[in-house]
Amino acid sequence: MSFTLTAGDLELAYDATQALRGCPDVPPEVEVAECDGVLTLLGSVAWMFQKTAAERVVRGVRGVRAVNNQIVVNVAVAPREVRRRIAEALDGFAGFDMSRIQVHTKGRIVTLTGHVRSWVEKNEAERAAWKALGVADVRNWIEITP
């Protein structure tokens, strides 16, 4: 099965791309594919408002029949937020010293290092890290040292 792009298809894709480029809320990584008046938005953004802005902008382009928004939201992980979540989760442990845990992030991956007194503290630290917004993976390298 094959199809041929018409001049109208190319013009609609061009117009949608120009509309996206004119919107300051939409990063340049967002792309448009078009077929028979249906636009598919592709790419990734850091925030949900960017995804919704892209869809809103292209819906206003003349000739658009439908929009298939396939943009992925990749929320950046803030080490400070992960650390706060862990501290809150471990607040009930008597004598717990948060300064013994280091939180490292790379993209959406969180790596925990340092020392705790028990398996319970180690597992709670990991559980808390998973609760932070945007975390896709947690690597728990915390050591247990009484």
C-alpha positions as CSV (number, residue, x, y, z in Angstrom):
1,M,0.0,0.0,0.0
2,S,1.3,3.4,-0.9
3,F,0.1,6.9,-1.0
4,T,1.2,10.1,-2.7
5,L,1.4,13.4,-0.9
6,T,-0.5,16.2,-2.6
7,A,0.4,19.8,-2.7
8,G,-2.4,20.4,-0.2
9,D,-0.9,17.8,2.2
10,L,2.5,19.5,2.0
11,E,1.0,22.9,2.4
12,L,-1.0,21.8,5.5
13,A,2.1,20.3,7.1
14,Y,4.1,23.4,6.3
15,D,1.4,25.7,7.8
16,A,1.2,23.5,11.0
17,T,5.0,23.6,11.4
18,Q,5.1,27.4,11.0
19,A,2.3,27.7,13.6
20,L,4.3,25.6,16.0
21,R,7.5,27.6,15.4
22,G,5.5,30.8,16.1
23,C,4.4,29.6,19.5
24,P,7.0,30.3,22.3
25,D,5.6,27.5,24.5
26,V,6.4,24.8,21.9
27,P,10.1,23.6,21.7
28,P,11.6,23.1,18.2
29,E,11.9,19.3,18.8
30,V,8.1,18.9,18.2
31,E,7.4,17.7,14.6
32,V,4.3,17.3,12.5
33,A,3.3,14.5,10.2
34,E,0.2,14.9,8.0
35,C,-2.1,12.6,6.1
36,D,-5.5,13.6,4.7
37,G,-6.0,16.5,7.0
38,V,-5.0,14.6,10.1
39,L,-2.0,16.0,11.9
40,T,0.2,13.8,14.1
41,L,2.4,15.6,16.6
42,L,5.6,13.9,17.4
43,G,8.6,14.5,19.8
44,S,9.1,15.1,23.4
45,V,8.7,18.1,25.7
46,A,9.6,18.8,29.4
47,W,6.1,20.0,30.5
48,M,2.5,19.1,29.9
49,F,1.6,22.7,29.1
50,Q,4.0,22.4,26.1
51,K,2.1,19.4,24.8
52,T,-1.3,21.0,25.1
53,A,0.0,24.3,23.6
54,A,1.2,22.4,20.5
55,E,-2.1,20.7,20.0
56,R,-4.0,24.0,20.6
57,V,-1.9,25.8,18.0
58,V,-2.2,23.3,15.2
59,R,-6.0,22.8,15.8
60,G,-6.3,26.5,14.6
61,V,-4.6,25.8,11.3
62,R,-7.0,26.0,8.3
63,G,-7.6,22.6,6.8
64,V,-6.9,20.5,9.9
65,R,-9.6,17.8,10.3
66,A,-8.1,16.1,13.4
67,V,-5.0,16.0,15.6
68,N,-3.3,12.9,17.0
69,N,-1.1,14.2,19.8
70,Q,1.7,11.7,20.3
71,I,4.1,14.1,22.1
72,V,5.7,12.5,25.1
73,V,6.2,14.5,28.3
74,N,9.6,13.8,29.8
75,V,9.5,15.6,33.1
76,A,13.0,16.6,34.3
77,V,13.8,15.1,37.7
78,A,14.9,17.7,40.3
79,P,17.4,16.2,42.8
80,R,16.1,18.6,45.5
81,E,12.6,17.3,45.1
82,V,13.7,13.6,45.3
83,R,15.7,14.4,48.4
84,R,12.8,16.2,50.0
85,R,10.5,13.2,49.3
86,I,13.0,10.8,50.8
87,A,13.4,13.0,53.9
88,E,9.6,13.2,54.4
89,A,9.3,9.4,54.1
90,L,12.1,8.8,56.6
91,D,11.0,11.5,59.0
92,G,9.5,8.9,61.3
93,F,12.7,7.0,61.8
94,A,14.3,8.0,65.1
95,G,17.9,9.3,64.6
96,F,17.8,9.0,60.8
97,D,20.5,11.2,59.3
98,M,19.5,12.4,55.8
99,S,23.1,13.7,55.3
100,R,24.2,10.1,54.9
101,I,22.2,9.7,51.6
102,Q,23.2,11.3,48.3
103,V,20.8,11.7,45.5
104,H,22.1,11.9,41.9
105,T,20.0,12.3,38.8
106,K,20.7,11.9,35.2
107,G,17.7,12.5,33.0
108,R,14.9,10.6,34.6
109,I,17.2,8.2,36.4
110,V,17.8,8.6,40.2
111,T,20.8,7.0,41.8
112,L,20.9,6.7,45.6
113,T,24.2,6.3,47.4
114,G,25.4,6.6,51.0
115,H,24.8,4.6,54.2
116,V,21.8,3.8,56.3
117,R,21.3,1.6,59.4
118,S,18.8,-1.0,58.2
119,W,17.2,-2.6,55.2
120,V,14.0,-0.8,56.2
121,E,15.6,2.6,55.8
122,K,17.2,1.5,52.5
123,N,13.9,0.3,51.1
124,E,12.0,3.3,52.3
125,A,14.5,5.7,50.7
126,E,14.0,3.9,47.4
127,R,10.2,3.9,47.7
128,A,10.2,7.6,48.4
129,A,12.5,8.3,45.4
130,W,10.0,6.5,43.1
131,K,7.3,8.9,44.3
132,A,9.1,12.0,43.0
133,L,7.6,13.5,39.8
134,G,9.3,12.3,36.6
135,V,11.3,9.4,38.0
136,A,11.6,6.6,35.4
137,D,14.2,4.4,37.2
138,V,15.8,4.2,40.7
139,R,19.1,2.7,41.3
140,N,19.5,2.0,45.0
141,W,23.2,1.7,45.9
142,I,22.8,2.6,49.5
143,E,24.9,0.5,51.8
144,I,23.8,-0.8,55.2
145,T,26.2,0.1,58.0
146,P,25.0,0.0,61.6
